[in-house]
Amino acid sequence: MPVVHLLDYVAGNIRSLANAIERLGYTIIWVKGPGQIKDAEKLILPGVGHFGHCLSQLAKGGYLEPIRNHINSGKPFMGICVGLQVLFESSTESPTIPGLAHIPGCLNKFDDSDKSVPHIGWNSATISDTCKPQNESFYGLRNCSKYYYVHSYAVPYEEGRLEEQGWTVATSIYGGETFIGAIGRDNVLATQFHPEKSGVAGLRVIKAFLDLRQWETLKEETLPSIDQGLTRRIIACLDVRSNDQGDLVVTKGDQYDVRDRTEHTSRGSVRNLGKPVEMARKYYDQSADEITFLNITSFRNCPLADLPMLSILEKTAENVFVPLTIGGGIRETTDVDGSVVTALEVATMYFRSGADKVSIGSDAVIAAEEYYRRGERLSSKTAIETISAAYGNQAVVVSVDPKRVFIRSPNETRHCVIETTQLGPEGEKYCWYQCTIKGGREGRDLDVQQLVKAVEAMGAGEILLNSIDKDGSNSGFDLELISEVKRCVKIPVIASSGAGQPGHFADVFEKSATDAALGAGMFHRGDYRVLDVKEFLHRRGFSVRLPETDLEY
């Protein structure tokens, strides 16, 4: 089998890239030292997180000069995400650390005054007709395809500047800012998006690089032309726990109660809606934009290295090439042998197994309470801070479980109050959203606005916004809650809880500024497919990522 060298400098979820390469029929040689690079024919540099951290790690390992030599020798080189960024001269993320300067230009942070930052989701990589021959594809890129991006810094696009130097540039647009989504010349290809997380469209790009097919004549394209810009993200969520027989199953709660009730008992068996790996693959095939696993089982007597969720992630990542998030148990813990394992080390285990993001729940609430007790000062020791510092804030999701507390007057509480259109049980016109922990079983003296502001300050990159009141109701999302949280933060927000039919997704995108929407029970029960939701949204005029199946150019 043909081979490719893959440089592993602890760059987050490298397992998914390896799975994609192996899926395409190539054998990987892992670069563990700078001396190996001289023997590489094809070299791939992946990366997530911080520009300065990446370059510092490469410099510390002695990789910078060997990488330069490889590129200058004319041998094929591919950079992914931060692997693209380091090819440029500098970044405002780390002003004192120079890049490789193989490509002129500087990265700037996106303007968050009119949009969420980080830029997370599926966007275009479009090459203008002036840069490419008619009906030609550059490294498998198609103007009608969408690719998965997750970043806060980008290279602004200046028309013609790099093209005059022989570079082929694919651009994307986010909130009015046009930036470089992919770039190539001679032996170099670099993508700001993650091809290994971009479904078939991304696999096609990797395949073209590995096969050294820089330009190919396009077949007649079957997808409609798609405007540049971010699509509406649809996420499938799988709550995973052990049933009474000890098997891991996908389940779904009704206001967080996952047991079926009978006329004889209020504590029936755990709802079993399917096997996690099989269901994740099904949703991938239905064009889910992301898959989220929420582990709601505690494995107290299981060695961390043997956690069942690690195996689920590994098996899922072998065939599912979209982002995977894992939640549950991302905290400092004591292993069965008595050793203390930090939250960062736990997260690293999940990233190594195929996760792209980790989701933190109850511990985020406790951390927020401590943040306010310290006078809104950071400690640098929380799970959110340590993980985001190592892997970037886009790798940390905070899962929020609020519930409504109805009151007759705003004067009854010190918390942030809204006037609601959904009256309370005694006709109350006001409510505040109380944060909970332990799966909604314990309320805290903290409102949702306080929580999301605190975790954003700590370095969270995304909010997964649940609603205990809406969970399992199939009555639609809590639009008032979503609007309140979006008002408070700049980071992306995922709307969750309450979806029962495709129209609910249209409602949340029309009536709130949510960045993504999540469904669970309606998909698990088979009431609707993920694709049904996307087709409904497409008919309503929303931009969505459509399924692709053709790996050929």
C-alpha positions as CSV (number, residue, x, y, z in Angstrom):
1,M,0.0,0.0,0.0
2,P,1.2,3.6,-0.7
3,V,2.3,5.5,2.4
4,V,2.1,9.0,3.8
5,H,3.9,10.6,6.7
6,L,1.7,12.2,9.4
7,L,3.3,14.5,11.9
8,D,1.8,14.0,15.4
9,Y,2.8,16.7,17.8
10,V,-0.3,16.2,20.1
11,A,-2.7,18.2,17.8
12,G,-6.0,17.1,19.3
13,N,-8.1,14.6,17.4
14,I,-5.6,13.2,14.9
15,R,-7.3,9.8,15.0
16,S,-10.0,10.9,12.6
17,L,-7.5,12.1,10.1
18,A,-5.7,8.8,10.4
19,N,-9.0,6.9,9.9
20,A,-9.7,9.0,6.8
21,I,-6.3,8.3,5.3
22,E,-6.5,4.6,5.9
23,R,-10.1,4.5,4.5
24,L,-8.6,5.9,1.3
25,G,-6.1,3.0,1.1
26,Y,-2.9,4.6,2.4
27,T,-0.6,3.4,5.1
28,I,0.5,6.0,7.7
29,I,4.0,6.4,9.0
30,W,3.8,8.4,12.2
31,V,6.5,11.1,12.4
32,K,7.8,10.9,16.0
33,G,11.0,12.8,15.5
34,P,12.4,15.5,13.2
35,G,14.9,13.1,11.6
36,Q,12.0,11.2,10.0
37,I,10.8,14.1,7.9
38,K,13.8,13.8,5.4
39,D,12.5,10.3,4.5
40,A,8.9,11.5,3.9
41,E,7.6,11.6,0.3
42,K,4.2,13.0,1.3
43,L,3.9,14.9,4.6
44,I,0.7,16.1,6.3
45,L,0.8,18.6,9.2
46,P,-2.6,18.7,11.0
47,G,-3.4,21.1,13.8
48,V,-6.1,22.5,16.1
49,G,-6.0,25.3,18.6
50,H,-3.5,28.1,19.1
51,F,-1.1,29.4,16.4
52,G,1.6,30.2,19.0
53,H,1.2,26.9,20.8
54,C,1.5,24.9,17.6
55,L,4.7,26.8,16.4
56,S,6.2,26.5,19.9
57,Q,5.6,22.8,20.0
58,L,7.1,22.4,16.5
59,A,10.1,24.5,17.5
60,K,10.6,22.6,20.8
61,G,10.5,19.3,18.9
62,G,13.0,20.6,16.3
63,Y,10.5,20.3,13.4
64,L,10.5,23.8,11.9
65,E,13.6,23.5,9.7
66,P,12.9,19.9,8.5
67,I,9.4,21.1,7.5
68,R,10.8,24.0,5.6
69,N,13.3,21.7,3.9
70,H,10.6,19.3,2.9
71,I,8.5,22.0,1.4
72,N,11.4,23.6,-0.4
73,S,12.5,20.3,-1.8
74,G,9.3,20.1,-3.9
75,K,7.9,17.1,-2.1
76,P,4.1,17.1,-1.5
77,F,3.0,18.9,1.7
78,M,-0.5,19.3,3.1
79,G,-1.4,21.6,6.1
80,I,-4.8,21.4,7.8
81,C,-6.4,24.1,9.9
82,V,-3.5,25.5,12.1
83,G,-1.3,23.5,9.7
84,L,-2.4,26.1,7.1
85,Q,-2.0,29.1,9.5
86,V,1.7,28.4,10.3
87,L,2.6,28.7,6.6
88,F,1.8,32.4,6.8
89,E,4.0,35.1,8.2
90,S,2.2,35.8,11.5
91,S,-1.0,35.9,13.5
92,T,-2.5,38.5,15.8
93,E,-3.3,35.5,18.1
94,S,0.5,35.3,18.9
95,P,2.0,38.6,17.6
96,T,5.5,37.8,18.9
97,I,5.8,34.3,17.3
98,P,6.7,34.3,13.5
99,G,5.1,31.7,11.2
100,L,7.0,29.8,8.5
101,A,6.4,32.7,6.1
102,H,6.1,30.3,3.1
103,I,3.0,32.4,2.1
104,P,2.8,36.1,2.6
105,G,0.0,37.3,4.9
106,C,-1.1,37.6,8.5
107,L,-4.1,36.1,10.3
108,N,-6.6,38.3,12.1
109,K,-9.4,37.4,14.5
110,F,-12.9,37.5,13.1
111,D,-15.0,40.6,14.1
112,D,-17.4,39.4,16.7
113,S,-19.6,42.5,16.7
114,D,-22.0,41.0,14.2
115,K,-21.5,37.3,14.5
116,S,-20.4,34.4,16.8
117,V,-16.7,33.6,17.2
118,P,-15.3,31.0,16.8
119,H,-16.5,30.4,13.3
120,I,-17.9,26.8,13.7
121,G,-19.8,24.9,11.0
122,W,-20.0,24.1,7.3
123,N,-19.0,26.7,4.8
124,S,-17.7,26.9,1.3
125,A,-14.2,26.9,-0.3
126,T,-14.9,28.6,-3.7
127,I,-12.4,29.1,-6.4
128,S,-13.3,31.9,-8.8
129,D,-13.5,31.1,-12.5
130,T,-10.6,33.4,-13.2
131,C,-8.3,31.1,-11.1
132,K,-9.2,27.8,-12.6
133,P,-9.9,26.3,-16.1
134,Q,-13.6,25.7,-17.0
135,N,-15.0,22.6,-15.3
136,E,-11.8,21.9,-13.5
137,S,-11.5,20.9,-9.8
138,F,-8.5,21.9,-7.7
139,Y,-7.5,19.0,-5.4
140,G,-11.1,17.7,-5.5
141,L,-12.7,21.0,-4.3
142,R,-16.1,21.8,-5.6
143,N,-17.8,25.1,-5.5
144,C,-21.1,23.4,-4.6
145,S,-19.7,21.5,-1.6
146,K,-19.5,22.5,2.0
147,Y,-16.6,21.9,4.4
148,Y,-16.3,21.9,8.2
149,Y,-14.5,24.9,9.7
150,V,-13.7,25.6,13.3
151,H,-11.5,28.6,14.0
152,S,-11.3,32.2,15.4
153,Y,-8.5,33.5,13.2
154,A,-8.3,33.6,9.4
155,V,-6.3,35.1,6.6
156,P,-8.3,38.0,5.0
157,Y,-8.6,37.6,1.2
158,E,-7.2,40.3,-1.0
159,E,-8.3,39.7,-4.6
160,G,-5.5,38.9,-6.9
161,R,-2.6,39.4,-4.5
162,L,-1.7,35.8,-4.0
163,E,-2.9,34.7,-7.4
164,E,-0.3,37.0,-9.0
165,Q,2.3,34.9,-7.2
166,G,1.0,31.6,-8.6
167,W,-1.2,30.6,-5.7
168,T,-4.6,29.1,-6.3
169,V,-7.0,30.4,-3.6
170,A,-10.4,29.1,-2.5
171,T,-12.3,31.6,-0.4
172,S,-15.1,31.5,2.1
173,I,-17.4,34.2,3.6
174,Y,-18.4,34.6,7.2
175,G,-20.5,37.5,8.3
176,G,-19.3,39.7,5.5
177,E,-15.6,38.8,6.0
178,T,-14.0,37.0,3.0
179,F,-11.1,34.8,4.0
180,I,-8.8,32.0,2.7
181,G,-10.5,28.6,3.0
182,A,-7.8,26.7,1.0
183,I,-4.7,27.6,-0.9
184,G,-2.2,25.7,-3.0
185,R,0.8,26.0,-5.4
186,D,3.1,23.5,-6.8
187,N,3.7,20.8,-4.1
188,V,1.8,22.6,-1.3
189,L,-1.9,22.3,-0.4
190,A,-3.4,23.8,2.8
191,T,-6.9,24.0,4.1
192,Q,-8.4,26.1,6.8
193,F,-11.3,23.6,7.1
194,H,-10.9,20.1,8.4
195,P,-11.3,17.7,5.4
196,E,-11.3,14.7,7.7
197,K,-14.4,16.1,9.3
198,S,-16.1,17.3,6.1
199,G,-17.8,14.0,5.0
200,V,-17.4,12.8,1.5
201,A,-16.5,16.3,0.2
202,G,-13.5,16.4,2.6
203,L,-12.4,12.8,1.8
204,R,-12.3,13.8,-1.8
205,V,-9.8,16.5,-1.0
206,I,-7.5,14.2,1.0
207,K,-7.7,11.6,-1.8
208,A,-6.7,14.1,-4.4
209,F,-3.7,15.2,-2.4
210,L,-2.6,11.7,-1.7
211,D,-3.1,10.7,-5.4
212,L,-1.3,13.9,-6.5
213,R,-4.2,14.9,-8.6
214,Q,-4.0,18.7,-8.5
215,W,-6.3,19.5,-11.3
216,E,-9.1,17.2,-12.6
217,T,-11.9,17.6,-15.1
218,L,-15.2,17.7,-13.2
219,K,-17.9,15.2,-13.9
220,E,-21.3,16.6,-14.3
221,E,-22.2,17.8,-10.9
222,T,-25.3,16.5,-9.3
223,L,-25.6,19.0,-6.5
224,P,-27.2,22.4,-7.0
225,S,-25.1,25.5,-6.8
226,I,-24.8,26.8,-3.3
227,D,-24.1,30.3,-2.2
228,Q,-21.1,31.0,-0.1
229,G,-21.7,31.3,3.6
230,L,-22.3,29.3,6.7
231,T,-25.1,26.7,6.6
232,R,-27.6,25.9,9.3
233,R,-26.1,23.2,11.4
234,I,-28.2,20.2,12.4
235,I,-26.8,18.0,15.2
236,A,-27.9,14.5,16.3
237,C,-27.5,13.9,20.0
238,L,-27.3,10.4,21.6
239,D,-27.7,10.1,25.3
240,V,-25.8,6.9,26.2
241,R,-26.1,5.0,29.4
242,S,-26.1,1.4,30.6
243,N,-29.4,-0.4,30.9
244,D,-30.4,-2.7,33.7
245,Q,-28.5,-5.6,31.9
246,G,-25.3,-3.5,31.8
247,D,-25.4,-2.9,28.0
248,L,-24.6,0.6,26.7
249,V,-27.7,1.9,24.8
250,V,-29.0,5.1,23.4
251,T,-31.9,6.4,25.5
252,K,-34.0,9.5,25.7
253,G,-35.6,11.2,28.7
254,D,-38.8,13.0,29.5
255,Q,-37.6,16.0,31.6
256,Y,-34.4,13.9,32.1
257,D,-36.2,10.7,33.3
258,V,-35.0,7.9,31.0
259,R,-37.1,5.1,32.5
260,D,-40.5,4.0,31.1
261,R,-43.2,4.1,33.6
262,T,-45.9,1.4,33.9
263,E,-49.3,1.3,35.7
264,H,-47.6,-0.9,38.4
265,T,-44.4,1.1,39.0
266,S,-42.9,4.6,38.5
267,R,-39.5,3.1,37.9
268,G,-39.6,1.0,34.7
269,S,-36.7,-0.2,32.6
270,V,-34.3,2.2,30.8
271,R,-35.6,3.2,27.3
272,N,-33.5,1.3,24.8
273,L,-33.6,3.2,21.4
274,G,-30.6,1.5,19.8
275,K,-26.8,0.9,19.8
276,P,-24.6,4.0,19.9
277,V,-22.2,3.2,17.1
278,E,-24.8,1.9,14.7
279,M,-27.1,5.0,15.3
280,A,-24.2,7.4,14.9
281,R,-23.4,5.9,11.5
282,K,-27.1,6.1,10.5
283,Y,-27.2,9.8,11.3
284,Y,-23.9,10.4,9.4
285,D,-25.5,8.7,6.3
286,Q,-28.5,11.0,6.8
287,S,-26.1,14.0,6.6
288,A,-26.1,15.0,10.2
289,D,-23.6,17.9,10.6
290,E,-22.3,16.7,13.9
291,I,-22.8,13.8,16.3
292,T,-22.9,14.4,20.1
293,F,-22.6,11.6,22.7
294,L,-23.7,12.5,26.2
295,N,-22.6,9.8,28.6
296,I,-25.2,9.8,31.4
297,T,-23.8,6.7,33.1
298,S,-21.1,6.7,35.8
299,F,-18.4,4.0,35.5
300,R,-17.0,4.5,39.0
301,N,-15.2,1.1,39.2
302,C,-13.8,1.1,35.7
303,P,-10.2,2.0,34.9
304,L,-10.2,5.2,32.8
305,A,-8.3,3.6,30.0
306,D,-11.1,1.0,29.7
307,L,-14.0,3.4,29.8
308,P,-16.7,2.1,27.4
309,M,-17.2,5.5,25.9
310,L,-13.6,5.4,24.6
311,S,-14.4,2.3,22.6
312,I,-17.6,3.8,21.3
313,L,-15.7,6.8,20.0
314,E,-13.0,4.8,18.4
315,K,-15.5,2.6,16.6
316,T,-17.6,5.5,15.5
317,A,-14.7,7.6,14.2
318,E,-13.7,4.7,11.9
319,N,-16.6,5.4,9.6
320,V,-18.1,8.8,10.7
321,F,-16.3,11.7,9.2
322,V,-18.1,14.6,10.8
323,P,-17.3,16.3,14.2
324,L,-17.9,14.2,17.3
325,T,-18.6,15.6,20.7
326,I,-18.4,13.7,24.0
327,G,-19.9,14.8,27.3
328,G,-19.9,13.3,30.7
329,G,-17.0,12.6,33.1
330,I,-14.7,15.3,31.8
331,R,-13.3,16.2,35.2
332,E,-10.4,15.5,37.5
333,T,-10.9,12.0,38.9
334,T,-9.1,9.3,40.8
335,D,-8.4,6.2,38.9
336,V,-9.0,2.7,40.3
337,D,-5.3,2.4,41.1
338,G,-5.4,5.6,43.3
339,S,-3.7,7.9,40.8
340,V,-5.2,11.3,40.2
341,V,-6.0,12.1,36.5
342,T,-6.6,15.7,35.6
343,A,-9.6,16.9,33.5
344,L,-7.1,17.8,30.7
345,E,-5.7,14.2,30.7
346,V,-9.2,12.8,30.6
347,A,-10.1,15.1,27.7
348,T,-6.9,14.0,25.9
349,M,-7.9,10.4,26.1
350,Y,-11.2,11.3,24.4
351,F,-9.5,13.4,21.7
352,R,-7.1,10.5,21.1
353,S,-10.1,8.2,20.7
354,G,-11.8,10.3,18.0
355,A,-13.6,13.2,19.8
356,D,-13.3,16.7,18.4
357,K,-14.9,18.5,21.3
358,V,-15.6,17.7,25.0
359,S,-18.7,18.9,26.8
360,I,-18.6,19.9,30.4
361,G,-21.8,20.2,32.5
362,S,-22.2,20.2,36.2
363,D,-18.5,21.1,36.8
364,A,-18.9,24.2,34.7
365,V,-21.7,25.4,37.1
366,I,-19.4,24.8,40.1
367,A,-16.6,26.6,38.3
368,A,-18.8,29.6,37.6
369,E,-19.9,29.8,41.2
370,E,-16.3,29.9,42.2
371,Y,-15.5,32.5,39.5
372,Y,-18.0,34.9,41.0
373,R,-16.9,34.2,44.6
374,R,-13.4,35.3,43.4
375,G,-14.8,38.6,42.1
376,E,-14.9,37.4,38.5
377,R,-11.3,36.4,38.4
378,L,-10.0,33.4,36.5
379,S,-8.1,30.6,38.4
380,S,-6.4,29.0,35.3
381,K,-7.1,25.6,37.0
382,T,-10.7,24.7,35.9
383,A,-11.3,22.1,33.3
384,I,-12.6,24.7,30.9
385,E,-9.4,26.8,31.2
386,T,-6.9,23.9,31.1
387,I,-8.5,22.2,28.1
388,S,-9.1,25.3,26.1
389,A,-5.5,26.5,26.7
390,A,-4.1,23.2,25.4
391,Y,-6.5,22.5,22.5
392,G,-8.3,25.8,21.8
393,N,-11.6,27.1,23.0
394,Q,-13.4,25.5,20.0
395,A,-12.7,22.1,21.7
396,V,-14.7,23.0,24.8
397,V,-18.5,22.9,24.9
398,V,-20.4,23.8,28.0
399,S,-23.7,21.9,28.4
400,V,-26.3,24.0,30.3
401,D,-29.3,22.5,32.0
402,P,-31.6,25.4,33.1
403,K,-35.2,25.3,34.3
404,R,-37.8,28.1,34.7
405,V,-38.6,29.5,38.1
406,F,-41.8,31.5,37.8
407,I,-42.3,34.6,39.9
408,R,-45.0,37.3,40.2
409,S,-42.6,40.2,40.2
410,P,-38.9,40.8,39.3
411,N,-38.5,42.2,42.8
412,E,-38.7,38.6,44.2
413,T,-35.2,37.6,43.1
414,R,-31.8,39.1,42.5
415,H,-31.5,37.0,39.4
416,C,-31.9,38.1,35.8
417,V,-35.7,38.0,35.0
418,I,-37.6,38.0,31.8
419,E,-41.2,38.7,31.1
420,T,-42.5,35.6,29.5
421,T,-45.3,34.8,27.1
422,Q,-45.5,31.3,28.6
423,L,-47.3,32.0,31.9
424,G,-46.6,30.0,35.0
425,P,-48.9,27.6,36.7
426,E,-50.6,30.4,38.7
427,G,-50.5,32.9,35.9
428,E,-47.0,34.3,36.7
429,K,-45.7,36.7,34.0
430,Y,-42.1,36.5,35.0
431,C,-39.4,33.9,35.4
432,W,-35.7,33.4,35.7
433,Y,-33.7,30.4,34.5
434,Q,-32.1,28.5,37.3
435,C,-28.9,26.4,36.5
436,T,-29.0,22.8,37.7
437,I,-26.4,20.1,38.2
438,K,-26.5,16.3,38.5
439,G,-28.7,15.8,35.5
440,G,-31.2,18.4,36.6
441,R,-31.7,17.0,40.0
442,E,-30.2,19.8,42.0
443,G,-30.9,23.5,41.5
444,R,-28.2,26.2,42.2
445,D,-28.3,29.9,43.1
446,L,-27.0,30.8,39.7
447,D,-29.0,32.0,36.7
448,V,-28.2,31.0,33.1
449,Q,-27.0,34.4,32.1
450,Q,-24.4,34.4,34.9
451,L,-23.3,30.9,33.9
452,V,-22.8,31.5,30.2
453,K,-20.9,34.8,30.8
454,A,-18.6,33.0,33.2
455,V,-17.7,30.1,31.1
456,E,-17.1,32.3,28.0
457,A,-14.6,34.2,30.1
458,M,-13.0,30.9,31.1
459,G,-12.5,29.9,27.5
460,A,-15.5,27.8,26.5
461,G,-16.0,27.9,22.7
462,E,-19.7,26.9,22.4
463,I,-22.8,26.6,24.6
464,L,-25.1,23.5,24.3
465,L,-28.3,25.0,25.6
466,N,-30.7,22.5,27.0
467,S,-34.1,23.1,28.7
468,I,-35.4,20.9,31.4
469,D,-38.9,22.3,30.9
470,K,-38.8,21.4,27.2
471,D,-37.0,18.1,27.3
472,G,-39.0,15.3,25.7
473,S,-42.0,17.6,25.1
474,N,-41.8,17.6,21.3
475,S,-43.3,21.1,21.5
476,G,-40.5,23.1,20.0
477,F,-37.4,24.9,21.4
478,D,-37.5,27.5,24.2
479,L,-37.1,30.5,22.0
480,E,-37.0,33.0,25.0
481,L,-34.2,31.1,26.7
482,I,-32.2,30.9,23.5
483,S,-32.6,34.6,22.8
484,E,-31.5,35.5,26.3
485,V,-28.3,33.4,26.1
486,K,-27.5,34.7,22.6
487,R,-27.8,38.2,24.0
488,C,-25.2,37.5,26.7
489,V,-22.4,35.8,24.8
490,K,-20.4,36.0,21.6
491,I,-19.6,32.3,21.3
492,P,-21.9,30.0,19.3
493,V,-25.0,28.6,20.9
494,I,-26.6,25.2,20.1
495,A,-30.4,25.1,20.7
496,S,-31.4,21.8,22.3
497,S,-34.5,20.3,23.9
498,G,-38.1,20.2,22.6
499,A,-37.7,19.4,18.9
500,G,-40.5,17.1,17.7
501,Q,-40.8,17.9,14.0
502,P,-39.0,19.7,11.2
503,G,-41.0,22.9,11.6
504,H,-39.5,23.4,15.0
505,F,-36.0,23.7,13.4
506,A,-37.3,26.3,11.0
507,D,-38.9,28.2,13.9
508,V,-35.7,28.4,15.9
509,F,-33.6,29.6,13.0
510,E,-36.3,32.1,12.0
511,K,-37.1,33.5,15.4
512,S,-33.7,33.4,17.2
513,A,-30.1,33.9,16.4
514,T,-29.1,30.4,17.3
515,D,-26.0,29.0,15.6
516,A,-27.1,25.4,15.4
517,A,-30.0,23.2,16.5
518,L,-30.0,19.7,18.0
519,G,-32.5,16.8,17.8
520,A,-32.7,13.5,19.6
521,G,-35.9,11.6,20.3
522,M,-37.6,12.5,17.0
523,F,-34.6,10.9,15.2
524,H,-34.2,8.0,17.5
525,R,-37.9,6.9,17.3
526,G,-37.8,7.2,13.6
527,D,-40.4,9.9,13.4
528,Y,-38.2,11.9,11.1
529,R,-34.7,11.5,9.6
530,V,-32.0,14.1,9.8
531,L,-32.4,14.4,6.1
532,D,-36.1,15.1,6.4
533,V,-35.2,18.2,8.5
534,K,-32.6,19.4,6.1
535,E,-34.9,19.0,3.1
536,F,-37.7,20.8,4.9
537,L,-35.3,23.7,5.7
538,H,-34.0,23.8,2.1
539,R,-37.5,24.1,0.8
540,R,-38.0,27.0,3.3
541,G,-35.0,28.8,1.8
542,F,-32.4,28.0,4.5
543,S,-28.9,27.1,3.5
544,V,-28.1,23.5,4.5
545,R,-25.4,21.0,3.7
546,L,-26.8,18.4,1.3
547,P,-25.5,14.8,1.2
548,E,-22.7,13.8,-1.1
549,T,-21.8,10.2,-2.0
550,D,-19.3,10.5,-4.9
551,L,-15.6,10.3,-3.9
552,E,-14.4,10.8,-7.4
553,Y,-13.2,14.1,-8.7
